[in-house]
């Protein structure tokens, strides 16, 4: 074969291979994009959700940076400023104030519903509830009822609450004031998981317990509503800004007014990042993890499988157990990539 002809044939082959390789790329860009994410400090359940999302992003051709741990308010600001690209921490409506304070819709965008139908409110142990016929948090106005939940012997009920700075902290303080409980109920705030673990220990010793509960969380797997604990109703719906417009319909579950709105957890992302990455946006819109699956994961974490490598393994197992649905989401995101290229 003549050298000139050989060069022509070789060039044709290399060009064809380049075309095939390029067509297989799933992120419609000339360079690989690194995605930066974060979750709330100490709330490793969010690392599990982040890992489930990141596994898909990697399959779509993105490079993934190790997720960071940042407290909620600062996390929103980091995304708004472009220091991060996204997070799974968009709890609605509880995080509306974090969202607005960081720049709102001008800089941020909420995408999809990652975990829907979260429930929050106040729970007490069923034994005490049945014995004293306690169904409503307003009954804690009675000093004798409040003393049943007095774990530090100061005469007030000890209500296990939230981490300082969380949205639920403000709601609990508002309820204590608006329901007239300031003289009989003390809001114990701190590391939520640590405080809950102490409440479980006291429950196991036969003591009465009162705590703020959020589902999904391991607490619902350890102390089962209806069996070990019961939800308390509130006398009326009353919430602090920016949730003051919610009604009894918004805060009721199965006919009980729990005082706090049902919560959906979505993804919050930098607005410019989404504009430049429609494939990632489509992926964010599709991924879903059920409350039941999150409760299982939270319990595994509580039982000691709480290292980052454990949680990443859990995420890989979750993907494998939901492979068919997961792959269908990936395919839809890839179609978005094809659509972007064609346009």
C-alpha positions as CSV (number, residue, x, y, z in Angstrom):
1,X,0.0,0.0,0.0
2,X,1.3,3.4,-0.9
3,X,2.2,5.7,2.0
4,X,-0.1,8.5,0.9
5,X,-3.1,6.1,0.6
6,X,-2.2,4.6,4.0
7,X,-2.2,8.0,5.6
8,X,-5.6,8.8,4.1
9,X,-7.1,5.5,5.4
10,X,-5.6,6.0,8.8
11,X,-6.9,9.5,9.0
12,X,-10.4,8.3,8.1
13,X,-10.3,5.7,10.8
14,X,-9.1,8.1,13.5
15,X,-11.8,10.6,12.5
16,X,-14.5,8.0,12.7
17,X,-13.3,6.8,16.1
18,X,-13.3,10.4,17.3
19,X,-16.8,10.9,16.1
20,X,-18.0,7.7,17.9
21,X,-16.2,8.7,21.1
22,X,-17.6,12.2,21.1
23,X,-21.2,10.9,20.6
24,X,-20.8,8.6,23.6
25,X,-20.1,11.6,25.9
26,X,-23.1,12.1,28.2
27,X,-22.4,15.7,29.4
28,X,-22.8,18.0,26.5
29,X,-19.6,19.9,27.0
30,X,-16.0,19.9,25.7
31,X,-14.6,19.5,29.2
32,X,-15.4,17.4,32.2
33,X,-17.2,19.4,34.8
34,X,-16.5,18.9,38.5
35,X,-19.6,19.1,40.7
36,X,-19.2,20.4,44.3
37,X,-21.8,19.5,46.9
38,X,-22.3,19.6,50.7
39,X,-24.5,18.5,53.5
40,X,-25.3,19.8,57.0
41,X,-22.6,19.3,59.6
42,X,-23.3,16.1,61.6
43,X,-26.5,15.1,59.6
44,X,-24.9,12.2,57.8
45,X,-28.3,11.0,56.5
46,X,-27.9,13.8,54.0
47,X,-24.5,12.3,53.0
48,X,-26.4,9.2,52.0
49,X,-28.8,11.1,49.8
50,X,-25.9,13.1,48.4
51,X,-24.1,9.9,47.5
52,X,-27.2,8.5,45.8
53,X,-27.4,11.7,43.7
54,X,-23.6,11.8,43.0
55,X,-23.4,8.2,41.8
56,X,-25.8,9.1,39.0
57,X,-24.0,12.4,38.2
58,X,-20.8,10.4,37.8
59,X,-22.5,7.9,35.5
60,X,-23.7,10.9,33.4
61,X,-20.1,12.0,32.9
62,X,-19.5,14.5,35.6
63,X,-16.5,14.4,38.0
64,X,-17.5,14.5,41.7
65,X,-15.7,16.3,44.4
66,X,-15.9,14.9,47.9
67,X,-19.0,16.4,49.6
68,X,-18.2,19.0,52.3
69,X,-19.9,19.4,55.8
70,X,-21.3,22.9,56.3
71,X,-24.0,24.3,58.6
72,X,-27.3,25.0,57.0
73,X,-27.3,28.9,56.7
74,X,-23.7,29.0,55.5
75,X,-24.4,26.1,53.1
76,X,-27.1,28.1,51.3
77,X,-24.8,31.1,51.1
78,X,-22.0,29.0,49.6
79,X,-24.3,27.7,46.9
80,X,-25.6,31.2,46.1
81,X,-22.0,32.5,45.8
82,X,-21.0,29.7,43.5
83,X,-18.6,28.0,45.9
84,X,-20.8,25.0,45.8
85,X,-23.1,23.7,43.0
86,X,-25.9,21.9,44.9
87,X,-27.1,20.3,48.1
88,X,-29.9,17.9,49.1
89,X,-30.9,20.1,52.1
90,X,-33.8,22.0,50.6
91,X,-36.5,21.2,53.2
92,X,-39.7,23.0,52.3
93,X,-41.1,25.0,53.9
94,X,-38.7,24.9,56.8
95,X,-35.7,26.3,54.9
96,X,-37.5,29.1,53.1
97,X,-35.8,31.7,55.3
98,X,-32.3,30.2,54.6
99,X,-33.1,30.2,50.8
100,X,-34.3,33.8,50.9
101,X,-31.5,35.1,53.1
102,X,-28.9,33.7,50.7
103,X,-30.2,35.5,47.7
104,X,-33.5,33.8,46.8
105,X,-34.6,33.0,43.3
106,X,-32.0,35.4,41.8
107,X,-29.2,33.1,42.8
108,X,-30.7,29.8,43.8
109,X,-33.3,27.3,42.5
110,X,-35.1,24.5,44.2
111,X,-35.2,21.4,42.0
112,X,-37.3,18.2,42.3
113,X,-38.6,16.4,45.4
114,X,-35.9,14.0,46.7
115,X,-37.8,12.7,49.7
116,X,-41.5,13.6,50.0
117,X,-44.0,13.7,52.8
118,X,-41.9,14.2,55.8
119,X,-43.8,14.6,59.1
120,X,-42.9,16.7,62.1
121,X,-44.4,17.5,65.4
122,X,-44.2,16.5,69.1
123,X,-44.2,12.9,70.5
124,X,-44.5,11.5,74.0
125,X,-44.3,7.9,75.2
126,X,-47.6,6.0,74.8
127,X,-47.5,4.6,78.3
128,X,-47.7,8.1,79.8
129,X,-50.2,9.3,77.2
130,X,-52.6,6.5,78.0
131,X,-52.3,6.7,81.7
132,X,-52.9,10.4,82.0
133,X,-55.0,10.8,78.8
134,X,-52.6,13.3,77.2
135,X,-53.4,14.1,73.6
136,X,-52.6,17.8,73.2
137,X,-49.4,19.7,73.9
138,X,-51.6,22.4,75.6
139,X,-52.2,20.0,78.5
140,X,-48.6,20.7,79.5
141,X,-49.8,24.0,80.9
142,X,-50.8,22.0,83.9
143,X,-47.7,21.9,86.2
144,X,-48.5,18.4,87.4
145,X,-48.7,17.1,83.8
146,X,-45.5,19.0,82.9
147,X,-43.6,17.4,85.8
148,X,-44.1,14.0,84.3
149,X,-41.5,14.9,81.7
150,X,-39.1,16.7,84.0
151,X,-35.8,14.9,83.5
152,X,-33.6,17.5,85.3
153,X,-35.9,18.0,88.3
154,X,-36.3,21.7,87.9
155,X,-40.1,21.5,87.8
156,X,-40.5,22.0,84.1
157,X,-41.1,19.5,81.3
158,X,-37.9,18.9,79.2
159,X,-38.8,19.0,75.5
160,X,-36.0,17.5,73.3
161,X,-35.7,20.1,70.6
162,X,-33.4,21.0,67.7
163,X,-29.9,22.2,66.9
164,X,-29.5,26.0,67.4
165,X,-30.0,27.7,64.0
166,X,-32.4,25.1,62.6
167,X,-35.8,26.1,61.4
168,X,-37.5,23.8,63.9
169,X,-35.8,25.6,66.8
170,X,-37.7,28.8,65.9
171,X,-41.0,26.9,65.5
172,X,-40.6,25.2,68.9
173,X,-39.8,28.5,70.7
174,X,-42.8,30.1,69.0
175,X,-45.1,27.3,70.1
176,X,-43.9,27.4,73.7
177,X,-44.7,31.1,73.8
178,X,-48.0,31.1,71.8
179,X,-49.5,28.0,73.6
180,X,-48.7,29.5,77.0
181,X,-46.1,26.9,78.0
182,X,-43.3,29.2,79.0
183,X,-43.7,28.5,82.8
184,X,-44.0,24.7,82.4
185,X,-41.9,23.6,79.4
186,X,-38.2,24.0,78.8
187,X,-36.8,23.7,75.2
188,X,-33.6,21.6,75.4
189,X,-31.6,22.5,72.3
190,X,-28.2,21.0,71.2
191,X,-27.1,18.1,69.0
192,X,-30.5,16.7,68.1
193,X,-29.2,13.1,67.6
194,X,-27.4,13.1,71.0
195,X,-30.4,14.5,72.8
196,X,-32.7,11.9,71.1
197,X,-30.4,9.0,72.1
198,X,-30.6,10.2,75.7
199,X,-34.4,10.3,75.4
200,X,-34.4,6.7,74.1
201,X,-32.2,5.6,77.1
202,X,-34.7,7.3,79.5
203,X,-37.6,5.6,77.7
204,X,-35.9,2.2,78.1
205,X,-35.6,2.9,81.9
206,X,-39.4,3.5,82.0
207,X,-39.3,7.3,82.2
208,X,-41.7,9.6,80.4
209,X,-40.3,11.4,77.4
210,X,-41.3,14.4,75.3
211,X,-39.5,15.4,72.1
212,X,-39.7,17.0,68.7
213,X,-39.8,14.3,66.0
214,X,-39.1,14.4,62.3
215,X,-39.8,11.6,60.0
216,X,-37.7,10.3,58.1
217,X,-35.3,9.7,61.0
218,X,-34.1,6.6,62.9
219,X,-36.2,7.7,65.9
220,X,-39.4,6.4,64.0
221,X,-37.7,3.0,63.6
222,X,-36.6,2.8,67.3
223,X,-39.7,4.3,68.9
224,X,-42.6,3.4,66.6
225,X,-45.6,5.8,66.5
226,X,-48.7,4.1,67.7
227,X,-46.8,1.4,69.6
228,X,-44.1,3.1,71.7
229,X,-45.0,6.8,71.2
230,X,-47.9,9.0,70.1
231,X,-48.1,12.3,68.3
232,X,-49.5,15.2,70.3
233,X,-52.0,17.6,68.7
234,X,-51.7,21.4,69.1
235,X,-54.6,23.7,70.1
236,X,-54.3,25.7,66.9
237,X,-51.9,26.3,64.0
238,X,-49.4,29.1,64.8
239,X,-46.0,29.5,63.1
240,X,-43.3,32.1,63.0
241,X,-42.2,34.0,59.9
242,X,-41.9,33.0,57.1
243,X,-44.4,30.2,57.7
244,X,-47.1,32.3,59.4
245,X,-49.6,31.8,56.5
246,X,-49.9,28.1,56.9
247,X,-53.3,26.8,58.0
248,X,-54.6,23.9,60.0
249,X,-54.9,22.0,56.7
250,X,-51.2,22.4,56.1
251,X,-50.2,21.1,59.5
252,X,-52.7,18.2,59.9
253,X,-51.9,14.5,59.3
254,X,-54.6,11.8,59.4
255,X,-57.0,14.2,61.0
256,X,-54.6,15.4,63.7
257,X,-53.2,18.9,63.8
258,X,-49.5,18.4,64.6
259,X,-48.7,22.1,64.5
260,X,-45.9,21.9,61.9
261,X,-46.3,21.7,58.1
262,X,-45.6,18.5,56.2
263,X,-42.1,18.7,54.7
264,X,-40.7,17.9,51.3
265,X,-37.0,17.6,50.9
266,X,-35.6,18.7,47.5
267,X,-32.3,19.8,46.0
268,X,-31.2,23.4,46.1
269,X,-28.7,24.5,43.4
270,X,-26.8,27.5,42.1
271,X,-29.0,29.0,39.4
272,X,-26.2,29.6,36.9
273,X,-25.0,26.1,37.4
274,X,-28.4,24.7,36.4
275,X,-28.5,27.0,33.4
276,X,-25.2,25.6,32.2
277,X,-25.9,22.0,33.1
278,X,-29.4,21.0,31.9
279,X,-28.4,17.3,32.2
280,X,-27.7,17.7,35.9
281,X,-30.9,19.7,36.4
282,X,-32.9,16.9,34.8
283,X,-31.2,14.4,37.0
284,X,-32.0,16.4,40.1
285,X,-35.7,16.5,39.0
286,X,-35.9,12.7,38.7
287,X,-34.1,11.2,41.8
288,X,-36.4,10.1,44.6
289,X,-35.8,8.2,47.9
290,X,-38.7,7.2,50.0
291,X,-39.3,8.0,53.7
292,X,-39.2,4.3,54.5
293,X,-35.8,3.9,52.9
294,X,-34.5,7.0,54.7
295,X,-35.7,5.6,58.0
296,X,-33.8,2.3,57.3
297,X,-30.7,4.2,56.4
298,X,-30.9,6.5,59.5
299,X,-31.2,3.4,61.7
300,X,-28.1,1.8,60.1
301,X,-26.2,5.0,60.8
302,X,-27.5,5.1,64.4
303,X,-26.4,1.5,64.9
304,X,-22.8,2.4,64.1
305,X,-22.5,2.2,60.3
306,X,-21.8,6.0,60.3
307,X,-18.4,6.4,58.6
308,X,-18.3,8.0,55.1
309,X,-17.2,4.7,53.6
310,X,-20.2,2.9,55.2
311,X,-22.6,5.5,54.0
312,X,-21.2,5.4,50.4
313,X,-21.6,1.6,50.5
314,X,-25.2,2.0,51.6
315,X,-25.8,4.4,48.7
316,X,-24.3,1.8,46.3
317,X,-26.5,-0.9,47.8
318,X,-29.6,1.4,47.5
319,X,-28.8,2.0,43.8
320,X,-28.4,-1.7,43.2
321,X,-31.7,-2.5,44.9
322,X,-33.5,0.1,42.8
323,X,-31.5,-0.5,39.6
324,X,-34.3,-0.6,37.1
325,X,-35.8,2.7,38.3
326,X,-32.4,4.3,38.7
327,X,-31.4,3.3,35.1
328,X,-34.6,4.8,33.8
329,X,-33.8,8.1,35.4
330,X,-30.4,8.0,33.9
331,X,-31.8,7.3,30.5
332,X,-34.2,10.3,30.8
333,X,-31.2,12.5,31.8
334,X,-29.2,11.2,28.8
335,X,-32.1,12.1,26.5
336,X,-31.8,15.7,27.9
337,X,-28.2,15.6,26.9
338,X,-29.1,14.5,23.4
339,X,-31.8,17.2,23.2
340,X,-29.3,19.9,24.3
341,X,-26.7,18.8,21.7
342,X,-29.3,18.8,18.9
343,X,-30.6,22.3,19.9
